[in-house]
Structure formats: C-alpha cells, structure tokens
C-alpha cells in the first residue's frame, strides 16, 4: 500500500528533512501503552518503510473498538529519511517483489558512520547538533502522555544467511517466547537464521543462532575510537532504541535485520572469520569493480543467480518483520514480562 492510500486524517507531518522534504507520521488508537514503529533510518533498506505504510493503512481502516486500537496507541514513522529515499530510488521499485542485485550494487547510497539517522537522536532536549529528521521524531515522541511499551526499528542487511533479530539486552532473558515465534516462522518459510559471533563489537552480543543484542551508541563510538577516528566517534548520538528507553520506561526495543539477498553457505561457522562469507565478500567486491568500469548490472544479476545468490522476497521479509512486532506485542502483555 502506498502512502497516498493512507487517509490523511490519520497522519501528520513531523517536520522537514535536511533538504526540506516532509516526514509523514501516523498515530492511531487510545490504548494505555504506546507502541513505536520506525522505518527508513538507513535508506538503502526499503522493506521496513514498505511494511509500515501497509500497517498504517491497515490500522486506519479498523473500527474504533478493535482491540488493536483499544489496547495500544500506535506511533508510526514509515520513513524518517526521505532524502535518502530519493537517492536510492533508481533501484528501489516501489512494488518490487524482490530487488535486483546488479541495480542494488550500482545504485545503493548510504550515509557514512557519524551521519547515521539511527544513531543521530538528540542527546538531550538542548542538543543543537542533531539532524532535523532526528529532532522532529524526538520532539514528537516527547508529546506522548503514556509509557512506550514497545519500540521496533525496522532494518535490513544487504547480504546474510537469513533473518536476524536483535533484542534489547535488558529484555533478552524475558523473550524466550518471542525468539521461539521468530524462529518458527523463519523456518516455516524455509530460511536458516543468520548467525555471527562479534564478541560485543558495536554492541552486538550473540545470544543464539538468529538472535543478538541490538547495537549501542557508546560501543559504536568506542569502535571508531579504537580505529583512531575520534572525529567519527564524537558524532555518534543515541539510537532510536536508546532514546525511547531514556524516556524512563522499560520499553522492549527490537531491531529487524532482513537480508535483501541470501548468501548460501554463510553462517555454518559463526566466525568471524566465516570462510564462506569471506569468499562471498571477495566476489561482491569483484562485481562492484566491474560496475565501476562500466559493467552491466543485468550481467552481474545473472552471474549471481548462477552462483546461488538470490534475493529474499519482499513478502517474506515483511512477514518476518511483522512476526517480530507481533511477538513483541505479546511479550509486553505477558505476565512473565
């Protein structure tokens, strides 16, 4: 469902992007607990915004007494990065069933670390350096008059073995049912879960195959400090997940990481290094080099398919993103939580 299909009365414009484009947002329901859904922090990750536009359209069509609206109040920002969306439009067909590898490699544009919307939220009410997109979301969230029980930031990975789910470390021990639901639905769709051991780098602590902690702004900054890049380290601000928890509530914060393209064989050894992942990285670098000297994106897509590198269908990505959100809703309502 395109954003134009969502009734305007359900939405608002939070503010403008760095280049002056509007940032739409939607609020529904009157429940006692707020639920925040965010997409588009990285504009080379298009599936989260596509799902959230559909979710907003669905909620807008519900009867006012539907439990989805009486139990929760929904705060939805489908795409917080409209400038990035424009830059990535050449490969992001709005109704694509899957994305094309050659066009993706040729056209994807992503902000550099330190200019990252996910890690750019104000440090406090007076922080003058935050991007306008982050300031607009922060100021909107601050108007909420009830606790945020759940926040999900929907992301993608370019390449992975399969779906990957990130859980707030403060909640991991309480999320066995959530993990079981995500695992079951992923396997039912025929996917192996992504698995990597990063030993806490940037905040990624492995829980089990398919599940890890979400990244942390302080550990992201520490990573760049260790590389001798103090300038980049100094630009990291709180993530959306850290921001919602800093409002003083024990919010369950989740991050979806759905691969745009499935790398066969990756993750059998969680690494790093993962020898299969290293071979795929070399192959991808080779394709990028071909494109840089005039190679045809279509040729690269054909070559990749012959080697077994295939796109993950958008429908499957959205189904598993919603699985994570729905499991999060059940988790915050569970007496065990």
N, C-alpha and C positions, 0 to 999 in steps of 0.2 A: 504494500500500500504506500503510495507516495504521500509526502507531507501535505500536498494540496487536498488529499482526501480526508484529512482530519478536520472536523468542524473548528472554525476559528474561535468560537466562543469558549472552547476548552483550553485555549492556549494564550501565551503572551510572548512578548519579545523581551528577553533578559537585558539586552544591550547590544553593542556592536563589537565586531571583531577588530583586530588591529588594522585591517584595511577597510573597515566601515560596513561590513556585511552583517545583517541581523542574525541573532542567535535565538531561534524559537525554543520555547519550553512549554510543558503541559503539566497541569495539576488536576487530579481527579480524586473524588472520594472524601469521606468525612470520618474515617476510622481514627482510633485513638493513637495509632502508631504510624509513623511516616516511613515510606519506602522510597529510596532514591535510586534511579537508574540513569546511567550516564554512558554516552557513546561518542566516538569520534575523537578522543583525545589524540590519538595518532591517526592522521587522515589517510594513511596507506592501509588502514584496517576498516574496510567498509561494511562488514556484515553486522556489527553491533548497531550502527545507525539504522540499517535496514530493518532489523528486528524491532528496535524501539519505535520506529514510525508505525509499524504494524500494531505493537502493543498499545500505543496511544490511540490509534484508530479503533481498536477493539474496546478499550475502556470507554471511549467517547460514545459508543453505541449501546452501552449497558443501561438497564433500568436502574434508577437511583437506589433501589433497595437491594440490588445484587450484593452478595457477600463480599465480592472483590472491592466494592466501594464503601460498604459499611464497616468492614474490618480494618481497612488501610486507607491512608491518604498517600497518593502516588505523586512523586515529584520526578518528572522525566525530562531530561535534556537529550534529545536524539542525536544531535551532532553539535558539539561545542567548538568545532574547528572548521567553520565554513571556508576560510581562506585556503586551508589545506585541501578541502574537498574539491575546490576549483582546480588546484594544481594536479590532483590525481584523477580528474575526470576523464582524461584520454583513455585510461584502461579500465575504469570503473563503470561499465554499462549498468544503468540503474536496475534493470530487470534480469541481469545475467544469472543463469542457473549455476555457473561456475566461472572462475576467472581464468584468463588466458596467460600462460606463463611468459611467453615472449613479450607480450604487451606489458605485463607487470614489470618484468626486469627492465624494459626500455623506458617505462614512464613513471615508476613509483617515486614519490617525493616525500621525505620525512624530515621533520625538524631535528636539528642537531641536539645532542645532550646539553642540558642547560637552557634550552629554549623549548622545552618539552611541556606541553599543556598538562599532561598528567602529573608532572612534578613542578607545577608552577602556581599553586594556590597560595593566597596571601599568608604570610607568617603570623599576622595579627591584623586587627581592624585598620591599623595605620600604615601597613606595608605599602609604600608607594611604587615598588618596582614590579609588582605582579602584572602579567599580561591582562589586557581588558577582558578577554574571554574568561579568565580565571576569576577576576574581580566580580564580573557580572554573576557568575554561578555562586560564588561565595556569598555575595550580598543577598541573593535570592534565598539560598538555604537558610541564612540567618533570620529570615522572616518567619520560619516555621515555628509554630506555637506548641508543638508536641515532639516527643522524642523520636529520633530516627532509629528504627529497629534494624533496618537492613539497607545496605548500600552495595550496588553491584556496578562495577565499571567494566564495560564490555570491550575486550581487546581481541586481537588476532596475532598469530605468528605467521611470518611468511612461509616457513618450512618447518615441519616437525613430523614425528612418527604418528601422531594422533592427537586427540583432545588433551588439554592440560588445564587443570583447575587450581586456582590459588585461593587460599583461605587465610583469614586473619589468624595470626599465631595465638591471639588471646582466646580464640574460639575453637581451635583445631581439635582439642580433646572432647568438645561437645558436638562434633559434626560427623559422627560415625554414620548416622542415617543419611545425611547429605552426601557423603562420599559414596555410600552404597548405591544411592539413586543415580548419581552421575556415572558411576562405574557400570551399572546395569544397563542404562540407556545407551552408553557408548558401545558396549559390547553387542547389544541388540542391533545396532546399526552396522556392525561389522568392523569396528575400529579397535586398534590397540591403543592403550593410553600412552602418552608421551612420558618419558622418564629420563631425568637427568640429575646428577648429583653435583651441586655447585658449592657445597660446604658453606652456605650462608652468604656467598658473594652477592652484593647489592641487596641483600635481604631474602634471597631465595634459599630457604631451608627445606630439604626434601622430607616429606612425610612418608610417602609410599609411592609406588608407580602411579602416575597420573595426578598426584597432588603434592603441592608445596606451599610454603608461605608466600604471601604477596611481597613485592619489593618494598623497601623502606628508604625514605629520602636521605636520612643520615648515613646509611650504609652505601647508598649510591654516591653521595658526596665523598665518603671515605675511599671508595674505589678510585675516583679520579684524583684524589689527593695522593694515593699510593702510586699513581702513574705520573706524578709530578705536575698535574694540571690543576693547580689551585684556582685558576680563573673559572674553569667549568664547574669545579666543585662548589664554588661560592654561589653559583646561580641556582642550585637546587633548592626548591621550596617544598612544602608538604604536598603529598599526593591528595587526590580526592578522598581516598580511604582514610588517611591520617586526619584530614580536615573534618570529616563527619564524626570521627571518634573524639576529636578535640572539643567538639561542642558539649561534651560532658556525659554522653550516653554510651552504654556498652553495645554499640552498634556492631552487628555482624557485617564485616566488609569482605566482599568477594571480587575476584577478577576472573573472567573467562579468557582463555587463550586457545582459540580455534585456529588450526593451520589452514592457510589458503591453499597450500599444496602439501601432499603427503609424501614423505621420503621413505620408501620401502627399506626395511632393514635397520633403520635407526632406532636406538634405544634398547637393543638387546643387551648391550653393555652400557650402564647409565653414564659412565665416564664422569667428567672429561679426563682424557680424550676418549671419544667414541670413534673407533676407526672407520665405521661406515659413514658417520656424519662427516668426518674429515674428507672422505672421498667425494661425498656429495658437494661439500663446500668447494672443493677444487673444481668440480665440474661446473658448478654455478658461476664461479669466478671466470671460468673459460667462456661461458656463454655471455657474461657481461662484457668481456673483452671483445668478443665477436660483434656485439651490438655497438660498441664504441667505435669500431672501424667500419660501420655500415652494414653489419649483418642483418638479415631479415628476421623479425620476431616470429613470423609464421614457421620458418625453418627450425628455429630453436624449440618451439612448442611441439613440433612433430618429433624432433630428436628426443626430447624429454619423455614424451609418451612411449616411445620405443624402449626407453630405459626403465619404464615403470613409474616415473614421477608423474603423478596425476593430481588434478585439482580436487579439493574436497567440495562436494556440492554445497551451495549456499543453504539449501533447505536443511541439510544435516547440521550445518554449523548453527543455524538459528534454532533448530530443535534442541540442541545441546546447550546453547546459551539459555534458552527458556527453562530447560531442565534444571540448570544451576539456580536460576532465580526462584523457581517454584520450590525447589528443595530448601533454599534459604528461607522462604516464607514459612514452610512447615517447621523449620528448625527454630525460628524465633517464637513460634507458637507452642513448641513442645514443652511440657513441664520439666523435662530434663535440661532444657536450656537455661 
